Amino acid sequence: MKHANIFKSMAILALVLALALLLLGCGQTAVVDPADGTESAPAETGASPKEYTVGISQFVTHEALDAATNGFMDALKAELGEDVKVNFDVQNAAADSATCSTIANAFVAKNVDLIMANATPALQAAFNATTTIPILGTSVTEYGVALGISDFTGVVGGNVSGTSDCAPLAEQAAMILELFPDAKNVGMLYCSAEPNSEYQVKVIEEELGAKGVNVVRYSFADSNDVASVTTKAAADSDVIYIPTDNTAASCAATIGNIVKGAKVPVVAGESGICANCGVATLSISYYDLGTATGKMAAKILTGEADISTMPIEYAPAKKMYNPAICEELGVTVPADYEAMN
């Protein structure tokens, strides 16, 4: 009988040890009482960190979009923490919409965890490429216009959300008249292939037209037409307005050479354009815009937020002026304008 009890105890101990080894193999540590074989709750022993792959499609290289991309990556890494690995696949379409589609389709084939689409053509391409992978836009002016949503209320729905770079357009129109109250002819210089530029020009046109200002559109189809169209606009206008336009931004130095030579001031829709050819802007920080987008991405990837219910977010705008060009053209700005670096 004594030997039977010993064998029984040994069998129980062997069973307990086998159970403990099995739990250890699953990455858990079980606390077991060898007397009766009971087990306390297992403790995690440090599972492998989560890893994500994020595709970034940037329409073109220029200061504003570069800053948004950098802000996005910095914020996403900071929000997820050091224990989470993020693989960024950064692609640049070099201002070609067809390339945006190629990039988006490649991300879908790769089955990335999230797509960040930087600028309207990149967003449109991603939107057409997938209905399942989460898409966050940034540097997009108006999502309803970009995605053809006629009754847009601030939430795209489905697998799309993001941030907007749209500064208050009525205030931009007011800035033109604040700086140049005697202006009679204001030229709108923009790329006709960019729907968000068309939207901004329409709003500014209505605001200035209501105040008796003559507004004329000067649009170029692509970068090949920028110099000739800008020359015409400078010859005809007292002031030129340029919206947040990707093609204009990539050609801002060319525009700057022409308008400065003609002594015609430019009020720009964003700081990157203003830095090269403008006297002033009511603009946002694109790095901050990218940061806000990165924080949204972290919430989506961790399951904290549902992208289908996330409203489009906006960054605050501030008045800034370009000291060098203002001095060159003899433009004096009010005291509440901040000098650009």
C-alpha positions in Angstrom: 0.0 0.0 0.0 2.9 2.3 0.9 4.5 1.6 -2.5 1.3 2.3 -4.3 1.1 5.7 -2.6 4.6 6.4 -3.6 3.9 5.5 -7.3 0.7 7.6 -7.2 2.6 10.6 -5.9 5.3 10.2 -8.5 2.7 10.0 -11.3 1.1 13.2 -10.0 4.5 14.9 -9.9 5.3 13.8 -13.4 2.0 15.1 -14.7 2.5 18.4 -12.9 6.0 18.8 -14.4 4.8 18.0 -17.9 2.0 20.6 -17.5 4.6 23.2 -16.4 6.8 22.5 -19.3 3.9 22.7 -21.7 3.0 26.1 -20.3 6.6 27.3 -20.4 6.7 26.3 -24.1 3.7 28.6 -24.7 5.6 31.6 -23.3 3.8 31.4 -19.8 5.0 30.6 -16.4 2.5 28.6 -14.2 2.8 28.5 -10.4 2.0 24.9 -9.4 1.5 23.4 -5.9 3.3 20.0 -6.1 1.2 18.7 -3.2 -2.1 18.6 -5.0 -1.3 19.6 -8.5 -3.4 22.8 -8.4 -2.2 25.7 -10.6 -2.4 29.5 -10.1 -3.0 32.0 -12.9 -0.2 32.0 -15.5 2.1 35.0 -16.0 3.3 36.3 -19.3 7.0 36.0 -19.8 7.5 38.7 -22.5 5.9 38.0 -25.8 7.6 39.3 -29.0 6.9 42.9 -29.7 4.2 43.7 -32.3 5.5 44.6 -35.7 3.7 46.8 -38.3 4.3 47.7 -41.9 3.1 51.1 -42.9 3.1 52.3 -46.6 3.7 56.0 -47.2 2.8 57.4 -50.6 4.0 61.0 -51.0 2.9 62.8 -54.2 6.0 64.9 -54.7 9.1 66.2 -52.9 8.7 69.6 -51.4 9.2 71.2 -48.0 5.6 71.0 -46.8 4.9 67.3 -47.8 8.4 66.3 -46.5 7.6 67.9 -43.2 4.2 66.1 -43.0 5.8 62.7 -43.7 8.5 63.3 -41.1 6.0 64.4 -38.5 3.9 61.3 -39.2 6.7 58.8 -38.8 8.1 60.5 -35.6 4.6 60.6 -34.0 3.7 57.0 -34.9 6.9 55.6 -33.5 6.6 57.7 -30.3 3.0 56.7 -29.8 3.6 53.0 -30.2 6.7 53.0 -28.0 10.1 51.4 -28.3 8.8 47.8 -27.9 6.9 48.0 -31.2 8.7 47.9 -34.5 7.3 49.9 -37.4 8.6 49.3 -40.9 8.0 52.3 -43.1 7.8 51.8 -46.8 8.2 55.4 -48.1 7.4 55.9 -51.8 7.5 59.2 -53.8 5.4 59.5 -57.0 7.4 62.5 -58.4 4.2 64.4 -59.1 2.8 61.7 -61.3 -0.8 60.5 -60.6 -0.3 57.3 -62.4 2.7 56.5 -60.2 0.5 57.1 -57.2 -1.8 54.3 -58.4 1.2 52.0 -58.9 2.4 52.7 -55.4 -1.0 52.1 -53.9 -1.5 48.8 -55.7 1.9 47.7 -54.5 1.0 48.4 -50.9 -2.2 46.4 -51.3 -0.3 43.5 -52.8 2.1 43.7 -49.9 -0.9 43.8 -47.5 0.5 46.6 -45.4 -1.2 47.4 -42.1 -1.9 51.0 -43.0 -1.4 53.4 -45.8 -0.6 57.1 -45.2 -1.4 59.1 -48.4 0.4 62.4 -48.5 -1.5 64.9 -50.8 -4.7 64.5 -52.7 -3.5 62.4 -55.7 -1.9 59.9 -53.3 -5.2 59.7 -51.3 -7.3 59.3 -54.4 -5.1 56.4 -55.7 -5.2 54.6 -52.3 -8.9 55.1 -52.0 -9.4 53.4 -55.4 -7.0 50.6 -54.6 -8.5 49.2 -51.4 -11.6 49.2 -49.2 -10.1 47.1 -46.4 -6.6 48.5 -45.5 -6.9 51.6 -43.3 -6.0 54.8 -45.2 -5.0 58.1 -43.6 -4.7 61.2 -45.8 -2.6 64.2 -44.9 -1.9 67.5 -46.7 -5.4 67.1 -48.3 -7.4 70.3 -48.4 -11.0 69.1 -48.7 -11.9 65.4 -48.5 -15.4 65.8 -50.0 -13.9 67.4 -53.2 -11.0 64.9 -53.3 -13.1 61.8 -53.0 -16.3 63.0 -54.8 -18.5 63.1 -51.7 -21.2 65.6 -52.4 -22.7 65.6 -48.9 -19.4 65.5 -46.9 -20.0 66.2 -43.2 -16.5 65.7 -41.9 -16.3 61.9 -41.6 -15.4 60.0 -44.8 -16.4 56.6 -43.3 -15.3 53.1 -44.5 -11.5 52.7 -44.4 -10.5 56.4 -44.8 -9.8 59.3 -42.5 -7.0 61.8 -42.0 -6.0 65.4 -41.6 -6.6 68.5 -43.7 -4.2 71.3 -44.5 -7.0 73.8 -45.3 -6.3 77.1 -43.6 -9.4 79.4 -43.2 -9.9 80.5 -46.8 -12.1 83.5 -45.9 -9.3 84.7 -43.6 -6.7 84.3 -46.5 -8.9 86.4 -48.7 -9.1 89.1 -45.9 -5.3 88.9 -45.6 -4.9 89.9 -49.3 -6.9 93.0 -48.8 -5.4 93.7 -45.4 -1.9 93.8 -46.9 -2.9 95.3 -50.3 -6.1 97.4 -49.8 -5.6 99.2 -53.1 -5.4 96.0 -55.2 -7.9 96.0 -58.1 -6.7 92.9 -60.0 -5.9 89.7 -58.1 -4.6 86.8 -60.1 -5.3 83.2 -59.0 -2.2 81.1 -60.0 -2.7 77.3 -59.6 -2.7 73.9 -61.3 -6.0 73.0 -63.0 -5.3 69.3 -62.6 -5.6 69.5 -58.8 -9.2 69.5 -57.6 -8.3 70.9 -54.2 -6.7 73.9 -55.8 -9.8 74.5 -57.8 -11.8 74.4 -54.6 -9.6 77.0 -52.8 -9.5 79.3 -55.8 -13.3 79.2 -56.0 -13.7 80.2 -52.4 -11.2 83.0 -52.6 -12.7 84.2 -55.8 -16.1 84.5 -54.2 -14.8 86.3 -51.1 -12.8 88.9 -53.1 -15.5 89.3 -55.8 -18.0 90.2 -53.1 -15.7 93.1 -52.1 -15.5 94.4 -55.6 -12.1 93.0 -56.5 -11.5 91.8 -60.1 -10.3 88.2 -59.9 -8.7 86.4 -62.9 -7.7 82.7 -63.0 -4.3 81.8 -64.4 -4.1 78.0 -64.4 -1.4 75.7 -65.7 -1.9 72.0 -66.6 1.5 70.8 -65.3 5.0 72.1 -64.5 5.7 72.7 -68.2 3.4 75.6 -68.3 4.3 77.2 -65.0 6.8 79.8 -66.3 4.6 81.1 -69.1 1.4 81.3 -67.1 3.2 83.0 -64.2 4.7 85.6 -66.5 1.2 86.4 -67.8 -0.3 86.6 -64.3 2.5 88.9 -63.1 2.0 91.2 -66.1 -1.8 91.5 -65.4 -2.1 91.4 -61.6 -1.6 93.8 -58.7 -1.3 90.8 -56.4 -1.2 87.0 -57.0 -2.7 84.4 -54.8 -1.4 80.8 -54.9 -3.4 78.1 -53.0 -1.9 75.0 -51.3 -1.0 73.6 -54.7 1.5 70.7 -55.1 2.7 71.7 -58.6 3.1 75.3 -57.6 5.0 74.2 -54.5 7.4 72.1 -56.6 8.0 75.0 -58.9 8.0 77.8 -56.3 11.6 78.9 -57.0 10.7 79.4 -60.7 7.6 81.3 -59.8 9.6 83.4 -57.3 12.2 84.5 -59.9 9.4 85.7 -62.2 7.2 87.6 -59.7 10.1 89.2 -57.9 11.5 90.4 -61.2 8.0 91.9 -62.0 7.8 93.4 -58.5 4.4 91.6 -58.0 3.7 90.3 -54.5 2.3 86.8 -53.8 0.1 85.7 -50.9 0.5 82.0 -50.6 -1.8 79.3 -49.1 1.1 77.6 -47.3 4.5 78.3 -45.9 6.6 76.2 -48.3 5.4 78.2 -51.3 5.7 81.5 -49.3 9.3 80.8 -48.4 10.2 80.7 -52.1 8.0 83.3 -53.7 5.5 84.9 -51.3 5.3 87.9 -49.0 2.9 86.3 -46.5 0.8 83.3 -45.7 -1.9 82.2 -43.4 -0.6 78.7 -43.0 -0.2 75.7 -40.8 2.8 73.7 -39.6 3.0 70.6 -41.9 5.1 68.8 -39.4 2.4 69.3 -36.8 -0.2 68.1 -39.4 1.9 64.9 -39.9 2.2 64.5 -36.2 -1.6 64.6 -35.8 -1.9 62.0 -38.5 0.6 59.8 -36.8 -1.3 59.9 -33.6 -4.4 58.8 -35.5 -2.5 55.9 -37.0 -1.4 54.7 -33.6 -5.0 54.5 -32.4 -6.1 52.6 -35.5 -3.3 50.1 -35.4 -3.8 49.4 -31.7 -7.5 49.1 -32.0 -8.2 52.1 -29.8 -10.2 53.8 -32.6 -12.4 52.8 -35.5 -11.3 54.6 -38.7 -14.8 54.6 -40.1 -16.0 56.9 -37.3 -12.9 59.2 -37.1 -13.5 62.8 -38.2 -11.0 64.7 -40.4 -8.7 66.7 -38.1 -7.4 70.2 -38.8 -4.3 72.1 -37.7 -4.4 75.7 -36.4 -3.2 78.4 -38.8 -1.1 81.5 -38.1 -0.1 84.6 -40.0 3.5 84.6 -41.2 5.6 86.8 -43.5 8.7 86.4 -45.5 11.1 89.1 -44.3 13.5 88.9 -47.3 10.8 89.2 -50.0 8.9 91.8 -48.1 12.0 93.9 -47.9 12.8 93.4 -51.6 9.3 94.5 -52.6 8.9 97.2 -50.0 5.9 95.5 -48.2 5.2 96.3 -44.6 3.1 93.8 -42.6 1.1 94.4 -39.4 2.6 93.6 -36.0 0.6 90.3 -35.5 2.4 88.6 -38.4 5.2 86.1 -37.4 8.5 86.2 -39.3 9.3 83.0 -41.2 12.7 81.4 -40.4 
